[in-house]
Amino acid sequence: ARGRSSIVGGQDAPESRWPWMVYINITSDGINTWRCGGTILNTEWVLTAANCFDKYPAPNLQRSMVWVGSHNLQKKSARYMGIKNIMLDPTYRKIGSYYKNDIALVKLSKKLTFSKKVSQVTLPSTDDIFGSSSECWITGWGNIGNNAPLPDPETLQELKIPIIPHSECKARYPELTSDMLCAGGKDEGKDACKGDYGGPLVCRAAGGFVQVGIMSYGSPYGCGLKGHPGVYTQVSKHLRFINDYIHHGEEASAEV
């Protein structure tokens, strides 16, 4: 079984436009693999969704990899980084078809060297406000429709997508809490589909793009449905969790 992440209605991203974007290739046994997106926080840590690692059979971290500097997955230009360990938010929960506090940190086995193609994402501050008028984008590799894989050479997809007001989204997803936000669903066929879980929702701010959300889940009825936005973990509500680990190095890391 090959779990696929996806963006529906996107376009090929220009190379190096999103240098913080990583591809996470996760496997339980070397045969069953699934993919997630993620973002570079600093030379040692990657931000993603906890649900990426909440699988059965459990992921084998020794055989799973983080690809950095990727554009076309078929081109062997990316660096392949091992995973030292992962840290799921301790309050993360899977409840039916949705997730709460869906955020995780991946510690890389070696330090990254930054370049034009590889650099860190900017995180928001706790009081940053982004809404329906913000210019926001999602990025990822994977399906371009329900059960429709991204064709070779598997070029990174990007899609401009609007944030949806919380009240409007809560009407569709009653489980929505204040640390989640919604995007997309305004137009048929434009969505983060069954995945790119762990990938970023970035919005333009004064100094450039900041990561506002982490792709968490979407409609159980399928991808790209009008009136069914995607649900994202709101990064600004989880800065304490992120900073507690990425700034305290080894002693804060814990095997999962």
C-alpha positions as a Markdown table, in Angstrom:
| # | Residue | x | y | z |
|---|---|---|---|---|
| 1 | Ala | 0.0 | 0.0 | 0.0 |
| 2 | Arg | 1.5 | 3.3 | -1.0 |
| 3 | Gly | -0.1 | 6.2 | 0.8 |
| 4 | Arg | -0.1 | 9.4 | -1.3 |
| 5 | Ser | -0.2 | 13.0 | -0.4 |
| 6 | Ser | -1.6 | 15.4 | -2.9 |
| 7 | Ile | -2.4 | 18.8 | -4.2 |
| 8 | Val | -5.3 | 19.2 | -6.6 |
| 9 | Gly | -5.5 | 22.0 | -9.1 |
| 10 | Gly | -1.9 | 23.2 | -8.5 |
| 11 | Gln | 0.9 | 24.0 | -10.9 |
| 12 | Asp | 4.6 | 23.2 | -11.1 |
| 13 | Ala | 6.5 | 25.4 | -8.6 |
| 14 | Pro | 9.5 | 27.3 | -9.8 |
| 15 | Glu | 12.7 | 25.7 | -8.6 |
| 16 | Ser | 14.1 | 27.1 | -5.3 |
| 17 | Arg | 10.9 | 29.1 | -4.7 |
| 18 | Trp | 10.1 | 27.2 | -1.5 |
| 19 | Pro | 13.6 | 26.2 | -0.2 |
| 20 | Trp | 12.2 | 25.1 | 3.2 |
| 21 | Met | 10.1 | 22.4 | 1.7 |
| 22 | Val | 11.1 | 18.8 | 2.4 |
| 23 | Tyr | 9.8 | 15.4 | 1.3 |
| 24 | Ile | 9.5 | 12.8 | 4.0 |
| 25 | Asn | 9.6 | 9.2 | 2.8 |
| 26 | Ile | 8.3 | 7.0 | 5.6 |
| 27 | Thr | 8.3 | 3.2 | 5.7 |
| 28 | Ser | 7.4 | 0.5 | 8.1 |
| 29 | Asp | 9.4 | -2.3 | 6.5 |
| 30 | Gly | 11.0 | -0.9 | 3.3 |
| 31 | Ile | 8.0 | -2.1 | 1.2 |
| 32 | Asn | 5.0 | -0.2 | 2.6 |
| 33 | Thr | 5.9 | 3.5 | 2.2 |
| 34 | Trp | 3.9 | 6.7 | 2.5 |
| 35 | Arg | 4.9 | 10.3 | 2.0 |
| 36 | Cys | 4.5 | 13.5 | 3.9 |
| 37 | Gly | 5.6 | 17.1 | 3.5 |
| 38 | Gly | 7.5 | 19.1 | 6.0 |
| 39 | Thr | 9.5 | 22.3 | 6.5 |
| 40 | Ile | 13.0 | 23.1 | 7.7 |
| 41 | Leu | 13.1 | 24.9 | 11.0 |
| 42 | Asn | 16.9 | 25.1 | 11.4 |
| 43 | Thr | 19.9 | 22.9 | 10.5 |
| 44 | Glu | 18.7 | 20.0 | 12.6 |
| 45 | Trp | 14.9 | 20.1 | 12.9 |
| 46 | Val | 12.0 | 19.6 | 10.5 |
| 47 | Leu | 8.3 | 20.5 | 11.2 |
| 48 | Thr | 5.6 | 18.2 | 10.1 |
| 49 | Ala | 2.2 | 16.6 | 11.2 |
| 50 | Ala | 2.1 | 14.0 | 14.0 |
| 51 | Asn | -0.4 | 11.9 | 11.9 |
| 52 | Cys | 2.5 | 11.1 | 9.5 |
| 53 | Phe | 4.0 | 8.9 | 12.1 |
| 54 | Asp | 0.8 | 7.6 | 13.7 |
| 55 | Lys | 0.5 | 4.5 | 11.5 |
| 56 | Tyr | 0.2 | 0.8 | 11.9 |
| 57 | Pro | 2.6 | -1.0 | 11.5 |
| 58 | Ala | 4.8 | 1.6 | 13.1 |
| 59 | Pro | 7.3 | 3.6 | 11.0 |
| 60 | Asn | 10.8 | 2.3 | 10.9 |
| 61 | Leu | 12.8 | 5.5 | 11.5 |
| 62 | Gln | 16.1 | 3.9 | 10.5 |
| 63 | Arg | 14.7 | 3.2 | 7.0 |
| 64 | Ser | 12.7 | 6.4 | 6.6 |
| 65 | Met | 14.3 | 9.5 | 5.0 |
| 66 | Val | 13.9 | 13.3 | 4.7 |
| 67 | Trp | 14.7 | 14.6 | 1.2 |
| 68 | Val | 15.9 | 18.3 | 1.2 |
| 69 | Gly | 16.5 | 20.5 | -1.8 |
| 70 | Ser | 14.1 | 18.4 | -3.9 |
| 71 | His | 12.2 | 19.8 | -6.9 |
| 72 | Asn | 11.6 | 16.8 | -9.2 |
| 73 | Leu | 11.5 | 13.7 | -7.1 |
| 74 | Gln | 12.7 | 11.6 | -10.1 |
| 75 | Lys | 15.9 | 13.6 | -10.3 |
| 76 | Lys | 18.5 | 12.5 | -7.8 |
| 77 | Ser | 19.5 | 16.0 | -6.9 |
| 78 | Ala | 18.2 | 16.1 | -3.4 |
| 79 | Arg | 20.1 | 15.3 | -0.3 |
| 80 | Tyr | 18.8 | 12.3 | 1.6 |
| 81 | Met | 18.9 | 12.8 | 5.4 |
| 82 | Gly | 18.4 | 10.1 | 8.0 |
| 83 | Ile | 16.0 | 10.6 | 10.9 |
| 84 | Lys | 17.5 | 10.6 | 14.4 |
| 85 | Asn | 14.2 | 10.7 | 16.2 |
| 86 | Ile | 10.8 | 12.3 | 16.2 |
| 87 | Met | 8.8 | 14.2 | 18.8 |
| 88 | Leu | 5.0 | 14.2 | 18.6 |
| 89 | Asp | 3.1 | 16.9 | 20.5 |
| 90 | Pro | 2.2 | 15.2 | 23.8 |
| 91 | Thr | -1.4 | 16.4 | 23.4 |
| 92 | Tyr | -1.7 | 14.9 | 19.9 |
| 93 | Arg | -4.8 | 12.7 | 19.5 |
| 94 | Lys | -6.5 | 10.9 | 16.6 |
| 95 | Ile | -10.3 | 11.1 | 17.1 |
| 96 | Gly | -12.3 | 9.3 | 14.4 |
| 97 | Ser | -11.5 | 10.9 | 11.1 |
| 98 | Tyr | -9.7 | 14.0 | 12.5 |
| 99 | Tyr | -6.8 | 15.0 | 14.6 |
| 100 | Lys | -6.1 | 17.3 | 17.5 |
| 101 | Asn | -2.7 | 19.1 | 18.1 |
| 102 | Asp | -1.4 | 17.5 | 14.9 |
| 103 | Ile | 2.2 | 18.6 | 15.0 |
| 104 | Ala | 5.5 | 16.8 | 15.2 |
| 105 | Leu | 9.2 | 17.6 | 15.0 |
| 106 | Val | 11.8 | 15.4 | 13.2 |
| 107 | Lys | 15.4 | 15.5 | 14.3 |
| 108 | Leu | 17.8 | 14.9 | 11.4 |
| 109 | Ser | 20.7 | 12.6 | 11.9 |
| 110 | Lys | 23.1 | 15.2 | 10.5 |
| 111 | Lys | 23.2 | 18.9 | 10.3 |
| 112 | Leu | 22.0 | 20.6 | 7.1 |
| 113 | Thr | 24.1 | 23.0 | 5.1 |
| 114 | Phe | 21.9 | 25.9 | 3.8 |
| 115 | Ser | 22.0 | 27.0 | 0.2 |
| 116 | Lys | 19.8 | 28.7 | -2.4 |
| 117 | Lys | 17.7 | 25.4 | -2.5 |
| 118 | Val | 17.8 | 24.6 | 1.2 |
| 119 | Ser | 16.9 | 27.1 | 3.9 |
| 120 | Gln | 14.7 | 27.5 | 6.9 |
| 121 | Val | 11.1 | 28.7 | 7.0 |
| 122 | Thr | 10.0 | 31.7 | 9.0 |
| 123 | Leu | 7.6 | 31.0 | 11.8 |
| 124 | Pro | 4.8 | 33.5 | 12.8 |
| 125 | Ser | 4.7 | 35.4 | 16.1 |
| 126 | Thr | 1.9 | 34.6 | 18.5 |
| 127 | Asp | 0.0 | 37.7 | 17.6 |
| 128 | Asp | 0.3 | 37.5 | 13.8 |
| 129 | Ile | -3.2 | 37.5 | 12.2 |
| 130 | Phe | -3.8 | 36.0 | 8.8 |
| 131 | Gly | -7.2 | 35.9 | 7.1 |
| 132 | Ser | -9.2 | 35.6 | 3.9 |
| 133 | Ser | -7.4 | 38.6 | 2.4 |
| 134 | Ser | -3.9 | 37.1 | 3.0 |
| 135 | Glu | -1.9 | 35.7 | 0.1 |
| 136 | Cys | -1.4 | 32.1 | 1.1 |
| 137 | Trp | 0.1 | 29.0 | -0.7 |
| 138 | Ile | 0.4 | 25.3 | -0.2 |
| 139 | Thr | 3.1 | 23.1 | -1.7 |
| 140 | Gly | 3.6 | 19.3 | -2.0 |
| 141 | Trp | 4.3 | 16.2 | -4.1 |
| 142 | Gly | 1.7 | 13.6 | -4.7 |
| 143 | Asn | -1.7 | 13.0 | -6.2 |
| 144 | Ile | -3.3 | 15.6 | -8.3 |
| 145 | Gly | -6.8 | 14.2 | -7.8 |
| 146 | Asn | -8.6 | 11.3 | -6.1 |
| 147 | Asn | -6.4 | 8.3 | -6.8 |
| 148 | Ala | -4.5 | 10.2 | -9.5 |
| 149 | Pro | -0.8 | 10.2 | -8.8 |
| 150 | Leu | 1.4 | 13.1 | -9.7 |
| 151 | Pro | 3.0 | 12.1 | -13.0 |
| 152 | Asp | 6.7 | 11.8 | -13.6 |
| 153 | Pro | 9.0 | 13.6 | -13.0 |
| 154 | Glu | 7.0 | 14.4 | -9.9 |
| 155 | Thr | 7.6 | 18.1 | -9.8 |
| 156 | Leu | 6.7 | 20.0 | -6.6 |
| 157 | Gln | 3.2 | 21.5 | -6.9 |
| 158 | Glu | 2.1 | 24.9 | -5.6 |
| 159 | Leu | -1.4 | 26.3 | -5.2 |
| 160 | Lys | -2.6 | 29.7 | -4.0 |
| 161 | Ile | -5.4 | 29.1 | -1.6 |
| 162 | Pro | -7.6 | 31.3 | 0.6 |
| 163 | Ile | -7.9 | 31.0 | 4.4 |
| 164 | Ile | -11.6 | 30.4 | 5.4 |
| 165 | Pro | -13.2 | 32.1 | 8.4 |
| 166 | His | -13.2 | 30.0 | 11.5 |
| 167 | Ser | -17.0 | 30.2 | 12.0 |
| 168 | Glu | -17.6 | 29.1 | 8.4 |
| 169 | Cys | -15.3 | 26.2 | 8.7 |
| 170 | Lys | -16.7 | 25.1 | 12.1 |
| 171 | Ala | -20.1 | 24.7 | 10.4 |
| 172 | Arg | -18.5 | 22.0 | 8.1 |
| 173 | Tyr | -16.2 | 20.5 | 10.8 |
| 174 | Pro | -17.8 | 20.8 | 14.2 |
| 175 | Glu | -14.7 | 19.4 | 15.9 |
| 176 | Leu | -12.7 | 22.5 | 14.9 |
| 177 | Thr | -10.8 | 24.1 | 17.8 |
| 178 | Ser | -9.1 | 27.5 | 18.1 |
| 179 | Asp | -5.7 | 26.0 | 17.2 |
| 180 | Met | -6.9 | 24.8 | 13.8 |
| 181 | Leu | -7.5 | 26.8 | 10.7 |
| 182 | Cys | -9.1 | 26.1 | 7.3 |
| 183 | Ala | -8.1 | 26.9 | 3.8 |
| 184 | Gly | -9.5 | 26.2 | 0.3 |
| 185 | Gly | -12.9 | 24.8 | -0.6 |
| 186 | Lys | -14.0 | 28.0 | -2.3 |
| 187 | Asp | -13.4 | 26.5 | -5.8 |
| 188 | Glu | -14.1 | 23.0 | -7.0 |
| 189 | Gly | -10.8 | 21.1 | -7.7 |
| 190 | Lys | -8.4 | 23.3 | -5.7 |
| 191 | Asp | -7.2 | 21.6 | -2.5 |
| 192 | Ala | -4.6 | 19.8 | -0.5 |
| 193 | Cys | -5.9 | 16.3 | -1.1 |
| 194 | Lys | -5.5 | 13.2 | 1.0 |
| 195 | Gly | -2.4 | 14.6 | 2.3 |
| 196 | Asp | 0.6 | 16.4 | 1.8 |
| 197 | Tyr | 0.0 | 16.0 | 5.5 |
| 198 | Gly | 2.8 | 17.8 | 7.3 |
| 199 | Gly | 3.3 | 20.2 | 4.5 |
| 200 | Pro | 3.1 | 24.0 | 5.0 |
| 201 | Leu | 0.5 | 26.6 | 4.5 |
| 202 | Val | 2.6 | 29.8 | 4.1 |
| 203 | Cys | 1.2 | 33.4 | 3.9 |
| 204 | Arg | 2.9 | 36.6 | 2.7 |
| 205 | Ala | 3.9 | 39.0 | 5.5 |
| 206 | Ala | 6.0 | 42.2 | 5.4 |
| 207 | Gly | 9.3 | 40.3 | 5.4 |
| 208 | Gly | 8.3 | 37.5 | 3.1 |
| 209 | Phe | 6.4 | 34.2 | 3.6 |
| 210 | Val | 5.7 | 32.8 | 7.1 |
| 211 | Gln | 4.4 | 29.3 | 7.9 |
| 212 | Val | 0.9 | 29.8 | 9.2 |
| 213 | Gly | -0.4 | 26.2 | 9.1 |
| 214 | Ile | 0.6 | 22.5 | 8.8 |
| 215 | Met | -1.6 | 20.3 | 6.6 |
| 216 | Ser | -3.6 | 18.0 | 8.8 |
| 217 | Tyr | -6.7 | 16.5 | 7.2 |
| 218 | Gly | -9.5 | 17.2 | 4.7 |
| 219 | Ser | -13.0 | 16.0 | 3.9 |
| 220 | Pro | -13.6 | 12.3 | 4.3 |
| 221 | Tyr | -15.6 | 12.5 | 1.0 |
| 222 | Gly | -12.6 | 13.2 | -1.2 |
| 223 | Cys | -10.3 | 16.0 | -2.5 |
| 224 | Gly | -11.1 | 19.3 | -4.1 |
| 225 | Leu | -14.8 | 19.4 | -3.2 |
| 226 | Lys | -16.4 | 22.8 | -3.2 |
| 227 | Gly | -17.4 | 23.7 | 0.3 |
| 228 | His | -15.0 | 21.2 | 1.9 |
| 229 | Pro | -11.9 | 23.1 | 3.0 |
| 230 | Gly | -8.7 | 21.5 | 4.2 |
| 231 | Val | -7.9 | 21.7 | 7.9 |
| 232 | Tyr | -4.5 | 22.9 | 9.2 |
| 233 | Thr | -2.7 | 23.0 | 12.5 |
| 234 | Gln | -2.2 | 26.7 | 13.4 |
| 235 | Val | 1.5 | 27.1 | 13.9 |
| 236 | Ser | 1.3 | 30.3 | 16.0 |
| 237 | Lys | -0.6 | 28.3 | 18.7 |
| 238 | His | 2.2 | 25.7 | 19.0 |
| 239 | Leu | 5.3 | 27.9 | 19.1 |
| 240 | Arg | 6.1 | 26.9 | 22.7 |
| 241 | Phe | 6.2 | 23.2 | 21.8 |
| 242 | Ile | 8.4 | 24.0 | 18.8 |
| 243 | Asn | 10.8 | 26.3 | 20.6 |
| 244 | Asp | 11.1 | 24.0 | 23.7 |
| 245 | Tyr | 12.7 | 21.3 | 21.5 |
| 246 | Ile | 14.6 | 23.1 | 18.7 |
| 247 | His | 16.4 | 25.4 | 21.0 |
| 248 | His | 17.4 | 22.8 | 23.6 |
| 249 | Gly | 19.2 | 20.3 | 21.5 |
| 250 | Glu | 20.0 | 16.9 | 22.6 |
| 251 | Glu | 18.7 | 16.8 | 26.1 |
| 252 | Ala | 15.2 | 17.6 | 24.9 |
| 253 | Ser | 15.1 | 14.9 | 22.2 |
| 254 | Ala | 13.2 | 11.7 | 22.9 |
| 255 | Glu | 12.8 | 8.5 | 21.0 |
| 256 | Val | 9.2 | 7.7 | 20.0 |
